[in-house]
Amino acid sequence: MAGLALAMFVGLFAFGQQIVGYDDPHGRVQLALLATFTFGVLIGYRANG
């Protein structure tokens, strides 16, 4: 499951503009994706251990 989540994150982060078609000239969508993924990893780590 972690591998799938990582693959989806990398795909959206790198190619999201072409896949989804959003307009992100200042990189705010990529920043939101990075923050969401980071918080998810932290919460998953804390809940697991």
All heavy atoms as a GROMACS GRO file, in nm:
protein
  366
    1MET      N    1   0.082  -0.118   0.000
    1MET     CA    2   0.000   0.000   0.000
    1MET      C    3   0.087   0.125   0.000
    1MET      O    4   0.055   0.222  -0.066
    1MET     CB    5  -0.092  -0.002   0.122
    1MET     CG    6  -0.198   0.104   0.118
    1MET     SD    7  -0.309   0.098  -0.024
    1MET     CE    8  -0.418  -0.031   0.023
    2ALA      N    9   0.196   0.120   0.072
    2ALA     CA   10   0.286   0.235   0.076
    2ALA      C   11   0.349   0.259  -0.061
    2ALA      O   12   0.368   0.375  -0.101
    2ALA     CB   13   0.393   0.214   0.182
    3GLY      N   14   0.380   0.154  -0.131
    3GLY     CA   15   0.437   0.168  -0.265
    3GLY      C   16   0.338   0.232  -0.361
    3GLY      O   17   0.376   0.316  -0.444
    4LEU      N   18   0.212   0.193  -0.351
    4LEU     CA   19   0.110   0.252  -0.435
    4LEU      C   20   0.093   0.400  -0.404
    4LEU      O   21   0.083   0.484  -0.496
    4LEU     CB   22  -0.023   0.178  -0.417
    4LEU     CG   23  -0.142   0.233  -0.493
    4LEU    CD1   24  -0.119   0.222  -0.643
    4LEU    CD2   25  -0.267   0.159  -0.452
    5ALA      N   26   0.090   0.434  -0.276
    5ALA     CA   27   0.078   0.575  -0.236
    5ALA      C   28   0.196   0.657  -0.286
    5ALA      O   29   0.179   0.769  -0.334
    5ALA     CB   30   0.066   0.586  -0.085
    6LEU      N   31   0.315   0.600  -0.276
    6LEU     CA   32   0.434   0.671  -0.322
    6LEU      C   33   0.431   0.690  -0.474
    6LEU      O   34   0.462   0.798  -0.524
    6LEU     CB   35   0.560   0.596  -0.281
    6LEU     CG   36   0.692   0.661  -0.317
    6LEU    CD1   37   0.705   0.796  -0.247
    6LEU    CD2   38   0.807   0.570  -0.278
    7ALA      N   39   0.390   0.588  -0.545
    7ALA     CA   40   0.381   0.599  -0.691
    7ALA      C   41   0.278   0.703  -0.734
    7ALA      O   42   0.302   0.781  -0.826
    7ALA     CB   43   0.348   0.463  -0.751
    8MET      N   44   0.165   0.705  -0.665
    8MET     CA   45   0.062   0.804  -0.697
    8MET      C   46   0.111   0.945  -0.667
    8MET      O   47   0.086   1.038  -0.744
    8MET     CB   48  -0.066   0.774  -0.620
    8MET     CG   49  -0.140   0.653  -0.669
    8MET     SD   50  -0.280   0.609  -0.567
    8MET     CE   51  -0.384   0.752  -0.584
    9PHE      N   52   0.181   0.962  -0.556
    9PHE     CA   53   0.233   1.094  -0.520
    9PHE      C   54   0.334   1.141  -0.624
    9PHE      O   55   0.327   1.255  -0.672
    9PHE     CB   56   0.298   1.091  -0.382
    9PHE     CG   57   0.379   1.214  -0.354
    9PHE    CD1   58   0.317   1.335  -0.330
    9PHE    CD2   59   0.517   1.210  -0.354
    9PHE    CE1   60   0.390   1.449  -0.306
    9PHE    CE2   61   0.591   1.323  -0.329
    9PHE     CZ   62   0.528   1.443  -0.305
   10VAL      N   63   0.427   1.056  -0.661
   10VAL     CA   64   0.529   1.094  -0.758
   10VAL      C   65   0.464   1.127  -0.893
   10VAL      O   66   0.499   1.225  -0.958
   10VAL     CB   67   0.636   0.984  -0.772
   10VAL    CG1   68   0.728   1.011  -0.890
   10VAL    CG2   69   0.716   0.973  -0.644
   11GLY      N   70   0.368   1.046  -0.932
   11GLY     CA   71   0.298   1.072  -1.058
   11GLY      C   72   0.225   1.204  -1.058
   11GLY      O   73   0.233   1.282  -1.154
   12LEU      N   74   0.152   1.234  -0.951
   12LEU     CA   75   0.081   1.360  -0.943
   12LEU      C   76   0.175   1.479  -0.929
   12LEU      O   77   0.153   1.584  -0.987
   12LEU     CB   78  -0.017   1.359  -0.826
   12LEU     CG   79  -0.148   1.288  -0.850
   12LEU    CD1   80  -0.230   1.283  -0.722
   12LEU    CD2   81  -0.227   1.358  -0.959
   13PHE      N   82   0.281   1.461  -0.851
   13PHE     CA   83   0.375   1.570  -0.829
   13PHE      C   84   0.449   1.605  -0.957
   13PHE      O   85   0.465   1.722  -0.991
   13PHE     CB   86   0.474   1.532  -0.719
   13PHE     CG   87   0.555   1.647  -0.668
   13PHE    CD1   88   0.502   1.735  -0.575
   13PHE    CD2   89   0.684   1.668  -0.712
   13PHE    CE1   90   0.576   1.841  -0.527
   13PHE    CE2   91   0.759   1.774  -0.665
   13PHE     CZ   92   0.704   1.862  -0.572
   14ALA      N   93   0.492   1.503  -1.030
   14ALA     CA   94   0.573   1.528  -1.149
   14ALA      C   95   0.488   1.555  -1.273
   14ALA      O   96   0.524   1.641  -1.354
   14ALA     CB   97   0.664   1.408  -1.174
   15PHE      N   98   0.378   1.483  -1.290
   15PHE     CA   99   0.302   1.491  -1.414
   15PHE      C  100   0.157   1.532  -1.394
   15PHE      O  101   0.076   1.518  -1.485
   15PHE     CB  102   0.305   1.355  -1.486
   15PHE     CG  103   0.444   1.303  -1.510
   15PHE    CD1  104   0.492   1.196  -1.437
   15PHE    CD2  105   0.527   1.363  -1.602
   15PHE    CE1  106   0.620   1.148  -1.457
   15PHE    CE2  107   0.655   1.317  -1.623
   15PHE     CZ  108   0.703   1.209  -1.551
   16GLY      N  109   0.122   1.581  -1.278
   16GLY     CA  110  -0.017   1.616  -1.249
   16GLY      C  111  -0.074   1.723  -1.340
   16GLY      O  112  -0.192   1.720  -1.375
   17GLN      N  113   0.010   1.816  -1.379
   17GLN     CA  114  -0.038   1.924  -1.465
   17GLN      C  115  -0.083   1.870  -1.600
   17GLN      O  116  -0.184   1.914  -1.655
   17GLN     CB  117   0.072   2.028  -1.483
   17GLN     CG  118   0.022   2.163  -1.520
   17GLN     CD  119   0.128   2.269  -1.502
   17GLN    OE1  120   0.245   2.238  -1.495
   17GLN    NE2  121   0.087   2.393  -1.496
   18GLN      N  122  -0.012   1.771  -1.654
   18GLN     CA  123  -0.051   1.713  -1.782
   18GLN      C  124  -0.168   1.615  -1.765
   18GLN      O  125  -0.255   1.606  -1.851
   18GLN     CB  126   0.066   1.637  -1.846
   18GLN     CG  127   0.176   1.725  -1.895
   18GLN     CD  128   0.283   1.748  -1.790
   18GLN    OE1  129   0.284   1.685  -1.686
   18GLN    NE2  130   0.372   1.842  -1.817
   19ILE      N  131  -0.170   1.540  -1.654
   19ILE     CA  132  -0.273   1.438  -1.634
   19ILE      C  133  -0.407   1.501  -1.599
   19ILE      O  134  -0.510   1.472  -1.660
   19ILE     CB  135  -0.231   1.338  -1.525
   19ILE    CG1  136  -0.108   1.259  -1.569
   19ILE    CG2  137  -0.345   1.244  -1.489
   19ILE    CD1  138  -0.047   1.175  -1.459
   20VAL      N  139  -0.407   1.588  -1.497
   20VAL     CA  140  -0.531   1.645  -1.446
   20VAL      C  141  -0.566   1.774  -1.520
   20VAL      O  142  -0.683   1.806  -1.538
   20VAL     CB  143  -0.521   1.671  -1.294
   20VAL    CG1  144  -0.650   1.726  -1.238
   20VAL    CG2  145  -0.483   1.544  -1.222
   21GLY      N  146  -0.465   1.849  -1.561
   21GLY     CA  147  -0.488   1.971  -1.636
   21GLY      C  148  -0.508   2.095  -1.553
   21GLY      O  149  -0.568   2.192  -1.598
   22TYR      N  150  -0.458   2.096  -1.430
   22TYR     CA  151  -0.471   2.215  -1.347
   22TYR      C  152  -0.368   2.320  -1.388
   22TYR      O  153  -0.266   2.291  -1.448
   22TYR     CB  154  -0.459   2.183  -1.198
   22TYR     CG  155  -0.329   2.116  -1.156
   22TYR    CD1  156  -0.213   2.190  -1.138
   22TYR    CD2  157  -0.325   1.980  -1.132
   22TYR    CE1  158  -0.095   2.129  -1.099
   22TYR    CE2  159  -0.207   1.919  -1.094
   22TYR     CZ  160  -0.094   1.994  -1.077
   22TYR     OH  161   0.022   1.932  -1.039
   23ASP      N  162  -0.398   2.446  -1.356
   23ASP     CA  163  -0.308   2.557  -1.386
   23ASP      C  164  -0.237   2.596  -1.257
   23ASP      O  165  -0.302   2.637  -1.161
   23ASP     CB  166  -0.389   2.674  -1.441
   23ASP     CG  167  -0.300   2.786  -1.489
   23ASP    OD1  168  -0.186   2.759  -1.531
   23ASP    OD2  169  -0.345   2.902  -1.485
   24ASP      N  170  -0.105   2.579  -1.253
   24ASP     CA  171  -0.028   2.602  -1.130
   24ASP      C  172   0.101   2.678  -1.161
   24ASP      O  173   0.210   2.623  -1.151
   24ASP     CB  174   0.004   2.467  -1.066
   24ASP     CG  175   0.065   2.481  -0.928
   24ASP    OD1  176   0.042   2.583  -0.862
   24ASP    OD2  177   0.136   2.388  -0.886
   25PRO      N  178   0.089   2.807  -1.196
   25PRO     CA  179   0.211   2.881  -1.233
   25PRO      C  180   0.304   2.908  -1.115
   25PRO      O  181   0.424   2.926  -1.134
   25PRO     CB  182   0.156   3.011  -1.292
   25PRO     CG  183   0.022   3.028  -1.233
   25PRO     CD  184  -0.030   2.888  -1.210
   26HIS      N  185   0.251   2.912  -0.994
   26HIS     CA  186   0.334   2.945  -0.878
   26HIS      C  187   0.373   2.822  -0.795
   26HIS      O  188   0.440   2.836  -0.693
   26HIS     CB  189   0.262   3.045  -0.788
   26HIS     CG  190   0.229   3.173  -0.859
   26HIS    ND1  191   0.325   3.261  -0.903
   26HIS    CD2  192   0.111   3.225  -0.898
   26HIS    CE1  193   0.268   3.363  -0.963
   26HIS    NE2  194   0.137   3.343  -0.963
   27GLY      N  195   0.329   2.704  -0.834
   27GLY     CA  196   0.367   2.582  -0.764
   27GLY      C  197   0.290   2.556  -0.635
   27GLY      O  198   0.333   2.476  -0.552
   28ARG      N  199   0.177   2.617  -0.618
   28ARG     CA  200   0.100   2.601  -0.493
   28ARG      C  201   0.034   2.464  -0.484
   28ARG      O  202   0.022   2.408  -0.376
   28ARG     CB  203  -0.004   2.711  -0.481
   28ARG     CG  204   0.061   2.845  -0.458
   28ARG     CD  205  -0.040   2.953  -0.432
   28ARG     NE  206   0.027   3.079  -0.409
   28ARG     CZ  207  -0.011   3.193  -0.460
   28ARG    NH1  208  -0.118   3.198  -0.537
   28ARG    NH2  209   0.056   3.303  -0.435
   29VAL      N  210  -0.008   2.410  -0.597
   29VAL     CA  211  -0.069   2.277  -0.595
   29VAL      C  212   0.037   2.173  -0.560
   29VAL      O  213   0.013   2.083  -0.480
   29VAL     CB  214  -0.137   2.245  -0.730
   29VAL    CG1  215  -0.186   2.102  -0.733
   29VAL    CG2  216  -0.251   2.340  -0.755
   30GLN      N  217   0.156   2.187  -0.615
   30GLN     CA  218   0.264   2.095  -0.581
   30GLN      C  219   0.302   2.107  -0.434
   30GLN      O  220   0.329   2.007  -0.368
   30GLN     CB  221   0.386   2.119  -0.668
   30GLN     CG  222   0.369   2.067  -0.807
   30GLN     CD  223   0.496   2.077  -0.888
   30GLN    OE1  224   0.580   2.162  -0.862
   30GLN    NE2  225   0.511   1.990  -0.986
   31LEU      N  226   0.302   2.228  -0.379
   31LEU     CA  227   0.329   2.246  -0.237
   31LEU      C  228   0.222   2.179  -0.151
   31LEU      O  229   0.254   2.114  -0.051
   31LEU     CB  230   0.338   2.395  -0.204
   31LEU     CG  231   0.370   2.431  -0.060
   31LEU    CD1  232   0.507   2.377  -0.020
   31LEU    CD2  233   0.364   2.581  -0.041
   32ALA      N  234   0.097   2.191  -0.191
   32ALA     CA  235  -0.012   2.126  -0.117
   32ALA      C  236   0.001   1.973  -0.124
   32ALA      O  237  -0.022   1.904  -0.024
   32ALA     CB  238  -0.147   2.169  -0.173
   33LEU      N  239   0.038   1.920  -0.241
   33LEU     CA  240   0.059   1.776  -0.253
   33LEU      C  241   0.172   1.728  -0.164
   33LEU      O  242   0.161   1.625  -0.096
   33LEU     CB  243   0.089   1.738  -0.398
   33LEU     CG  244  -0.027   1.736  -0.495
   33LEU    CD1  245   0.025   1.724  -0.638
   33LEU    CD2  246  -0.120   1.622  -0.463
   34LEU      N  247   0.281   1.803  -0.161
   34LEU     CA  248   0.395   1.768  -0.077
   34LEU      C  249   0.358   1.772   0.071
   34LEU      O  250   0.391   1.681   0.146
   34LEU     CB  251   0.512   1.862  -0.106
   34LEU     CG  252   0.639   1.836  -0.026
   34LEU    CD1  253   0.695   1.698  -0.057
   34LEU    CD2  254   0.741   1.943  -0.055
   35ALA      N  255   0.287   1.876   0.113
   35ALA     CA  256   0.246   1.888   0.253
   35ALA      C  257   0.151   1.775   0.292
   35ALA      O  258   0.166   1.714   0.399
   35ALA     CB  259   0.179   2.023   0.277
   36THR      N  260   0.056   1.743   0.206
   36THR     CA  261  -0.039   1.635   0.235
   36THR      C  262   0.032   1.501   0.246
   36THR      O  263   0.006   1.423   0.338
   36THR     CB  264  -0.145   1.629   0.123
   36THR    OG1  265  -0.209   1.755   0.115
   36THR    CG2  266  -0.246   1.521   0.151
   37PHE      N  267   0.123   1.473   0.155
   37PHE     CA  268   0.197   1.347   0.161
   37PHE      C  269   0.284   1.340   0.287
   37PHE      O  270   0.287   1.238   0.355
   37PHE     CB  271   0.284   1.332   0.036
   37PHE     CG  272   0.357   1.201   0.030
   37PHE    CD1  273   0.290   1.086  -0.005
   37PHE    CD2  274   0.491   1.193   0.059
   37PHE    CE1  275   0.355   0.964  -0.011
   37PHE    CE2  276   0.558   1.073   0.054
   37PHE     CZ  277   0.490   0.958   0.019
   38THR      N  278   0.351   1.449   0.320
   38THR     CA  279   0.437   1.453   0.439
   38THR      C  280   0.356   1.432   0.566
   38THR      O  281   0.395   1.354   0.653
   38THR     CB  282   0.514   1.586   0.446
   38THR    OG1  283   0.587   1.602   0.324
   38THR    CG2  284   0.609   1.588   0.562
   39PHE      N  285   0.244   1.501   0.578
   39PHE     CA  286   0.159   1.483   0.696
   39PHE      C  287   0.104   1.342   0.704
   39PHE      O  288   0.093   1.284   0.813
   39PHE     CB  289   0.044   1.585   0.698
   39PHE     CG  290   0.089   1.727   0.717
   39PHE    CD1  291   0.025   1.829   0.655
   39PHE    CD2  292   0.198   1.757   0.797
   39PHE    CE1  293   0.064   1.961   0.672
   39PHE    CE2  294   0.240   1.888   0.815
   39PHE     CZ  295   0.173   1.990   0.752
   40GLY      N  296   0.068   1.284   0.591
   40GLY     CA  297   0.020   1.146   0.589
   40GLY      C  298   0.126   1.048   0.635
   40GLY      O  299   0.098   0.954   0.710
   41VAL      N  300   0.250   1.070   0.591
   41VAL     CA  301   0.359   0.982   0.635
   41VAL      C  302   0.383   0.996   0.785
   41VAL      O  303   0.398   0.897   0.855
   41VAL     CB  304   0.489   1.014   0.555
   41VAL    CG1  305   0.609   0.948   0.618
   41VAL    CG2  306   0.474   0.970   0.412
   42LEU      N  307   0.384   1.119   0.835
   42LEU     CA  308   0.404   1.141   0.978
   42LEU      C  309   0.294   1.080   1.063
   42LEU      O  310   0.321   1.014   1.164
   42LEU     CB  311   0.415   1.291   1.008
   42LEU     CG  312   0.542   1.360   0.962
   42LEU    CD1  313   0.530   1.511   0.983
   42LEU    CD2  314   0.662   1.306   1.036
   43ILE      N  315   0.170   1.098   1.023
   43ILE     CA  316   0.059   1.042   1.100
   43ILE      C  317   0.059   0.890   1.093
   43ILE      O  318   0.036   0.822   1.193
   43ILE     CB  319  -0.074   1.101   1.047
   43ILE    CG1  320  -0.084   1.248   1.085
   43ILE    CG2  321  -0.194   1.022   1.103
   43ILE    CD1  322  -0.198   1.322   1.021
   44GLY      N  323   0.090   0.834   0.976
   44GLY     CA  324   0.099   0.689   0.962
   44GLY      C  325   0.210   0.631   1.047
   44GLY      O  326   0.197   0.526   1.109
   45TYR      N  327   0.323   0.700   1.052
   45TYR     CA  328   0.437   0.654   1.134
   45TYR      C  329   0.402   0.658   1.282
   45TYR      O  330   0.432   0.564   1.356
   45TYR     CB  331   0.559   0.741   1.104
   45TYR     CG  332   0.679   0.704   1.186
   45TYR    CD1  333   0.750   0.588   1.158
   45TYR    CD2  334   0.721   0.784   1.292
   45TYR    CE1  335   0.862   0.552   1.233
   45TYR    CE2  336   0.832   0.750   1.367
   45TYR     CZ  337   0.902   0.635   1.338
   45TYR     OH  338   1.011   0.601   1.413
   46ARG      N  339   0.337   0.766   1.325
   46ARG     CA  340   0.300   0.779   1.466
   46ARG      C  341   0.193   0.677   1.506
   46ARG      O  342   0.195   0.624   1.617
   46ARG     CB  343   0.250   0.919   1.496
   46ARG     CG  344   0.363   1.021   1.493
   46ARG     CD  345   0.311   1.156   1.530
   46ARG     NE  346   0.249   1.149   1.661
   46ARG     CZ  347   0.262   1.238   1.756
   46ARG    NH1  348   0.336   1.343   1.735
   46ARG    NH2  349   0.203   1.224   1.872
   47ALA      N  350   0.099   0.650   1.418
   47ALA     CA  351  -0.007   0.554   1.448
   47ALA      C  352   0.046   0.411   1.449
   47ALA      O  353  -0.007   0.325   1.520
   47ALA     CB  354  -0.120   0.567   1.348
   48ASN      N  355   0.148   0.386   1.371
   48ASN     CA  356   0.203   0.252   1.358
   48ASN      C  357   0.298   0.217   1.474
   48ASN      O  358   0.308   0.103   1.513
   48ASN     CB  359   0.277   0.238   1.225
   48ASN     CG  360   0.269   0.100   1.168
   48ASN    OD1  361   0.194   0.017   1.216
   48ASN    ND2  362   0.346   0.077   1.064
   49GLY      N  363   0.368   0.316   1.523
   49GLY     CA  364   0.471   0.284   1.623
   49GLY      C  365   0.446   0.355   1.749
   49GLY      O  366   0.485   0.342   1.855
   0.00000   0.00000   0.00000
